[in-house]
Amino acid sequence: MKMTAAAGLLMIGTLAGCSTMTPADFKTGTPEMRLEDYFNGDSTAYGLFFDRSQDLKRQFKVAMHGVWDGKILTLNEDFTYDDGEKQTRIWTFHKTSEKTWEGTAPDVIGPAFGEFDGNAYRMHYTADLKSGSSTYRLNFDDWMFRQSDRIVLNHARVTKFGIDVGQVQLVFVK
């Protein structure tokens, strides 16, 4: 009986430790993470992809140019990977409410849904990503945190069929 109670307490403690973080948890964070503000103009991102074993698999740089016309944010991303591979993604974002956005891109399946509050922005989407000659359909849970007028940190959890595939770490520099 003691083993069962201990196992139950351990399970409750583990579940209590699971993240239920939402953008509203960061409502007092500054500066505000407004897509139309930060991504309007030129920026550069530097990123790393770690597999589920936490082994670094790819490094990349993204040259970005965004245009906000008052209704739509178009974000052109030109990726260059450490192995020389190049890719382009063009996002089209529009506001769906004061704190929510929807985005589309040619390799994104359906719309990406995002919400911000304070200095945080969270976006969920599914994308067909190419790596070499293969294409993988992956789900992304992206978190962006604006640290200053020039810096945004990004952490993305990548899954397939609900199973962790890896993580992406990025720093955006304006």
Order of alpha helices (4+ residues) and beta strands (2+ residues): alpha-alpha-beta-beta-beta-beta-beta-beta-beta-beta-beta-beta
